[in-house]
Amino acid sequence: SVKTTSSAEAKAEATEGGNPQETMASLARHGDGGQVATTVSDVSAAVDADGADIGSEGTAAAAKVVAGTDASARTMCGGDAAATNSSAGPADPLIVELVQFAHELADASQAVILPVFRRERECASGKGKSTRKIAVSDVVTEADREGERAMRDLITARYPDHAIVGEEFGKSGDPLTAEFCWILDPIDGTSEFVCGAYHWGSLIGLCRRRVPVVGIINSPATNDRWVGAEGMESTWNGDVISSAPCDRMSEARLNVSGYGLGALQEPDWVKCVHDIIARTHTCSYMGPNAYSWGLLASGSLDIVLDAHDCGVYDFCAIIPIIHGAGGRVIRYDGQGLDNGAVLDMDTNYAAFAVGDEELVEPVAGLLEKAAWLSK
């Protein structure tokens, strides 16, 4: 499993031996505030603040860490991220800035939503009271709305030219023409949230010209946060991660959302899912996929099948995270939603994710009869 270390512990551990390369690597992993540092200047500033003498060797080491080429900076499940994600490299400074802002959005929504979790019946504010939107499994709470509103307010204040697509309040600006568009789902898994289950989360995605470039899965109930961005290796609570190698269906750990398995009832979908379950090693059915996507990225799952009526806010955020960890996000018809694919903001998608490229063909083959659901 991945070891999570606080920034203070990292500083003490790294500086104790006086090795400048170890100092830079550790601080690049953890940053000054517990988050992963993403630029050489960020790491240098953190070290200089503590008075560590890093010199040119340390700066070079930091550059390797930021680029994802220093093996000492990787603490991962399932393998070597540099090997599985060859696209990782020095990040665009603007993307780095927007990743940090995405953390602010996650913090803001969490501050609104988490205090209501498992207290909805006693909250005088009514934030946790749910109302049904369409089906029994499709509900919304005031916490959903306030969580999205908190993020929208921050975006509008900081980046007024950015468009927004949110599950609760729809579109702001023009997602088709804006260079940047934020894709927000404040509570992915509201039914689980209302029922007190832990595996709900916030999905925060950012598209650049409709291509996903930043993603955060924030799980306030478990204090987990997965982050992915263009040109950066994906992280889980600040540590670089990799999806797990698995080239055989018979060894794969599968997750199917309970909603996707039972509520929609299209025979093609149900048969395909049953065929896949029969061929995998084991399967879980734990609610929505916000948490499941993160588990796949960090190596605990090999295949995640989502329901086939997903809006763009249900999966945009997961694309940079899974891609940056070495996995793939694929439509049922076999077309990739990663690797620079342009998203249609108005289309409902049917998609699955795998941790290993070798699983794409067998899973897509078994979903062939349900491929029409991707169109």
C-alpha positions in Angstrom: 0.0 0.0 0.0 1.0 3.6 -0.4 2.5 5.3 2.6 1.2 8.8 3.3 3.5 11.1 5.1 2.8 14.6 6.3 5.0 17.5 5.0 6.4 18.0 8.5 7.4 14.4 8.7 8.8 14.5 5.2 11.0 17.5 6.0 12.3 15.9 9.2 13.0 12.6 7.5 14.7 14.2 4.4 16.8 16.7 6.2 18.1 14.5 9.0 20.7 12.8 6.8 21.7 16.0 5.0 21.4 14.4 1.5 20.3 17.2 -0.8 18.8 14.8 -3.4 16.7 13.0 -0.8 15.6 16.3 0.6 14.4 17.5 -2.7 12.7 14.2 -3.6 10.8 14.0 -0.3 9.6 17.6 -0.5 8.6 17.2 -4.1 6.4 14.3 -3.0 4.8 16.1 -0.1 5.2 19.8 -0.6 5.0 22.4 2.2 1.3 21.9 2.9 0.9 18.2 2.5 0.2 18.3 -1.2 2.5 17.1 -3.9 4.8 19.8 -5.2 4.8 20.2 -8.9 7.5 22.6 -9.9 11.2 23.0 -9.1 10.6 26.5 -7.7 7.9 25.1 -5.3 10.3 22.5 -3.9 13.2 24.9 -3.7 11.1 27.4 -1.8 9.9 24.8 0.6 13.5 23.7 1.3 14.9 27.2 1.5 12.3 28.0 4.1 13.7 25.4 6.4 17.3 26.5 5.7 18.4 23.4 3.9 21.4 23.8 1.6 20.4 22.0 -1.5 22.9 23.3 -4.1 22.9 22.3 -7.8 22.7 18.6 -7.1 19.4 19.1 -5.2 18.0 21.3 -7.9 18.7 18.7 -10.5 17.2 16.1 -8.3 14.0 18.2 -7.9 13.8 18.5 -11.7 13.8 14.7 -12.0 11.1 14.4 -9.4 8.9 17.0 -11.1 9.4 15.3 -14.4 8.6 11.9 -12.9 12.0 10.4 -13.8 13.4 9.9 -10.3 12.6 6.4 -9.0 13.3 7.4 -5.4 10.3 9.7 -5.6 7.8 7.0 -6.4 5.9 5.2 -3.7 3.2 3.3 -5.6 0.8 0.3 -5.9 1.2 -1.9 -8.8 4.4 -0.9 -10.6 6.5 1.9 -11.9 4.5 5.0 -13.1 7.3 6.2 -15.3 7.1 3.0 -17.3 3.3 2.9 -17.6 2.9 6.6 -18.2 5.5 7.7 -20.7 3.7 11.0 -21.4 4.6 12.4 -17.9 7.1 15.3 -18.1 7.6 18.8 -16.9 4.1 20.3 -16.4 2.8 23.4 -18.1 3.0 26.2 -15.4 -0.6 27.2 -16.2 -1.7 23.6 -15.6 0.2 23.6 -12.3 -1.6 26.7 -11.3 -5.0 25.3 -12.2 -4.2 22.0 -10.3 -3.6 24.1 -7.2 -6.9 26.0 -7.8 -8.7 22.6 -8.2 -7.5 21.7 -4.7 -9.1 25.0 -3.5 -12.4 23.9 -5.2 -12.2 20.5 -3.5 -11.5 22.1 -0.1 -14.4 24.6 -0.6 -17.0 21.9 -1.5 -15.8 19.6 1.3 -16.2 22.4 3.8 -19.9 22.7 2.9 -20.7 19.0 2.4 -18.8 17.0 5.0 -20.4 18.6 8.1 -23.8 17.3 6.9 -22.7 13.7 6.2 -24.5 11.3 8.5 -26.2 14.2 10.3 -28.9 15.1 7.7 -31.8 14.2 10.0 -30.5 16.5 12.7 -29.4 19.4 10.6 -31.7 22.4 11.0 -30.4 23.8 7.8 -31.9 21.0 5.8 -28.8 20.6 3.7 -28.9 16.8 4.0 -32.6 16.4 3.1 -32.9 14.6 -0.2 -35.5 14.9 -3.0 -35.9 12.5 -5.8 -35.0 13.7 -9.3 -36.0 10.8 -11.6 -35.5 7.4 -10.0 -35.1 5.9 -6.6 -31.3 5.9 -7.1 -31.3 9.5 -8.5 -31.7 11.9 -5.6 -30.3 15.4 -4.8 -29.7 17.2 -1.5 -29.1 20.8 -0.6 -25.6 19.8 0.1 -25.1 18.9 -3.5 -26.4 22.3 -4.6 -24.4 24.3 -2.0 -21.2 22.3 -2.7 -21.5 23.1 -6.4 -22.4 26.7 -5.7 -19.3 27.1 -3.5 -17.1 25.9 -6.4 -18.9 28.0 -9.0 -18.4 31.2 -6.9 -14.7 30.6 -6.7 -14.3 29.9 -10.4 -16.3 33.0 -11.4 -14.3 35.2 -9.1 -10.8 33.8 -10.1 -11.4 32.9 -13.8 -14.4 34.7 -15.1 -13.7 33.7 -18.7 -13.9 29.9 -17.8 -17.0 28.1 -18.7 -18.7 25.7 -16.2 -20.8 22.5 -16.6 -22.2 21.2 -13.3 -24.6 18.4 -12.5 -26.9 20.6 -10.4 -26.9 24.0 -12.2 -26.0 23.1 -15.8 -23.9 25.4 -18.0 -22.4 28.8 -17.4 -20.6 30.4 -20.3 -20.1 28.5 -23.6 -18.3 25.1 -23.1 -17.9 24.8 -26.8 -15.9 28.0 -27.4 -14.3 28.7 -24.0 -10.6 27.6 -23.8 -11.2 26.2 -20.3 -14.3 24.6 -18.9 -14.8 23.2 -15.4 -16.8 20.0 -15.1 -18.3 19.6 -11.6 -20.2 16.9 -9.7 -20.2 18.0 -6.0 -21.5 14.6 -4.7 -21.1 11.6 -7.0 -23.2 9.0 -5.2 -25.9 11.1 -3.4 -27.9 8.0 -2.5 -24.9 6.6 -0.7 -24.3 10.0 1.0 -27.9 10.1 2.2 -27.7 6.5 3.4 -24.5 7.2 5.4 -22.2 5.0 3.2 -18.6 6.3 2.7 -18.0 5.8 -1.0 -19.4 9.0 -2.4 -17.1 11.8 -3.6 -16.7 15.0 -5.5 -15.5 14.9 -9.1 -13.8 18.1 -10.3 -12.6 18.1 -13.9 -11.1 20.8 -16.2 -11.2 20.6 -20.0 -9.0 22.7 -22.3 -10.7 23.0 -25.6 -12.9 20.1 -24.5 -10.0 17.8 -23.7 -9.7 16.8 -20.1 -6.4 18.2 -18.6 -7.0 18.2 -14.8 -9.0 15.9 -12.5 -9.6 15.5 -8.8 -11.5 12.8 -7.1 -12.1 14.0 -3.5 -13.4 11.6 -0.9 -14.1 13.6 2.2 -15.5 10.7 4.2 -12.3 8.7 3.9 -9.8 11.6 3.6 -8.6 10.4 0.2 -7.8 12.6 -2.8 -6.7 11.5 -6.2 -5.2 14.0 -8.6 -4.2 13.9 -12.2 -3.2 16.4 -14.8 -1.7 16.7 -18.2 2.1 16.3 -18.1 2.0 15.1 -14.5 2.0 11.6 -12.9 -1.2 11.0 -10.9 -1.1 11.0 -7.1 -3.1 9.7 -4.2 -2.8 11.8 -1.1 0.4 13.3 -2.4 2.1 10.1 -3.4 2.7 9.1 -7.0 0.6 6.1 -8.0 0.3 3.5 -10.8 -2.5 1.3 -11.9 -1.9 -2.4 -11.4 -0.5 -4.7 -14.2 -3.1 -7.3 -15.1 -3.2 -8.8 -18.6 -5.7 -11.6 -17.9 -9.4 -11.3 -17.4 -9.3 -14.4 -15.1 -7.0 -12.4 -12.7 -8.9 -9.1 -12.8 -10.7 -7.4 -9.9 -13.9 -5.9 -11.2 -16.2 -3.2 -9.9 -19.7 -2.6 -11.3 -21.8 0.1 -9.8 -25.0 -1.2 -8.2 -26.9 1.4 -10.1 -25.5 0.3 -13.4 -26.0 -3.4 -12.7 -29.6 -3.4 -11.6 -31.5 -0.2 -12.2 -31.4 0.3 -16.0 -32.5 -3.2 -17.1 -31.5 -3.1 -20.8 -31.0 -6.8 -21.6 -27.9 -6.1 -23.7 -26.2 -4.4 -20.8 -27.2 -6.9 -18.2 -26.0 -9.9 -20.3 -22.7 -8.2 -21.1 -22.1 -7.4 -17.4 -22.9 -11.0 -16.4 -20.5 -12.3 -19.0 -17.7 -10.1 -17.7 -18.3 -11.0 -14.1 -18.2 -14.7 -15.0 -14.7 -14.2 -16.6 -13.1 -12.1 -13.8 -11.4 -13.1 -10.6 -13.8 -11.3 -8.3 -16.3 -8.5 -8.4 -17.6 -5.7 -6.0 -20.8 -3.7 -6.4 -20.0 -0.8 -4.1 -22.3 2.0 -5.1 -21.2 4.8 -7.4 -17.9 5.0 -9.1 -16.2 8.2 -7.7 -14.3 6.0 -5.2 -14.0 3.1 -7.5 -12.2 5.2 -10.2 -9.6 6.2 -7.6 -9.1 2.6 -6.4 -8.4 1.6 -10.0 -5.9 4.4 -10.5 -4.0 3.4 -7.3 -3.9 -0.3 -8.1 -6.7 -1.9 -6.1 -9.1 -2.6 -9.0 -8.4 -3.7 -12.5 -11.7 -3.0 -14.3 -14.5 -0.5 -13.5 -17.8 -0.7 -15.4 -20.0 2.4 -15.1 -23.7 2.8 -15.9 -24.4 3.6 -19.5 -26.2 7.0 -19.1 -23.3 9.0 -17.6 -23.1 12.7 -18.1 -19.8 14.4 -18.8 -19.7 15.4 -15.1 -19.7 11.7 -14.1 -16.4 10.9 -15.7 -14.4 13.9 -17.0 -12.4 14.2 -13.8 -11.3 10.6 -13.8 -9.7 10.7 -17.3 -6.5 12.6 -16.4 -6.2 10.6 -13.1 -6.4 7.2 -14.7 -4.4 8.1 -17.7 -1.7 9.6 -15.5 -1.5 6.4 -13.5 -1.1 4.2 -16.7 -4.7 3.1 -17.2 -7.3 3.7 -19.9 -10.8 5.1 -20.1 -12.8 3.6 -23.0 -16.3 3.8 -24.5 -18.2 0.6 -24.8 -17.6 0.7 -28.6 -13.8 0.6 -28.0 -13.1 4.3 -28.6 -10.8 5.9 -26.2 -11.9 8.9 -24.1 -8.3 9.6 -23.1 -5.2 10.4 -25.1 -6.4 13.8 -26.1 -10.0 12.8 -27.1 -12.4 15.8 -27.4 -15.5 15.4 -25.3 -19.0 16.2 -26.3 -20.5 18.2 -23.4 -24.1 17.2 -24.2 -23.7 13.4 -24.8 -24.3 10.7 -22.2 -21.5 8.2 -22.4 -21.2 4.5 -21.6 -17.6 3.9 -20.5 -15.3 1.6 -18.6 -11.8 1.9 -17.2 -9.0 -0.6 -17.0 -5.7 -0.4 -15.2 -3.8 -2.4 -17.9 -3.9 -1.7 -21.6 -4.1 -5.5 -22.2 -7.6 -5.6 -20.8 -9.1 -3.1 -23.3 -9.7 -5.6 -26.1 -11.3 -8.4 -24.0 -13.6 -6.1 -22.1 -14.6 -4.1 -25.2 -15.2 -7.5 -26.9 -17.5 -8.6 -24.2 -19.4 -5.3 -24.3 -19.8 -5.4 -28.1 -23.6 -6.2 -27.8 -24.0 -3.1 -25.7 -21.8 -0.8 -27.8 -24.9 0.9 -29.2 -25.2 2.5 -25.7 -22.1 4.6 -26.5 -23.7 6.3 -29.5 
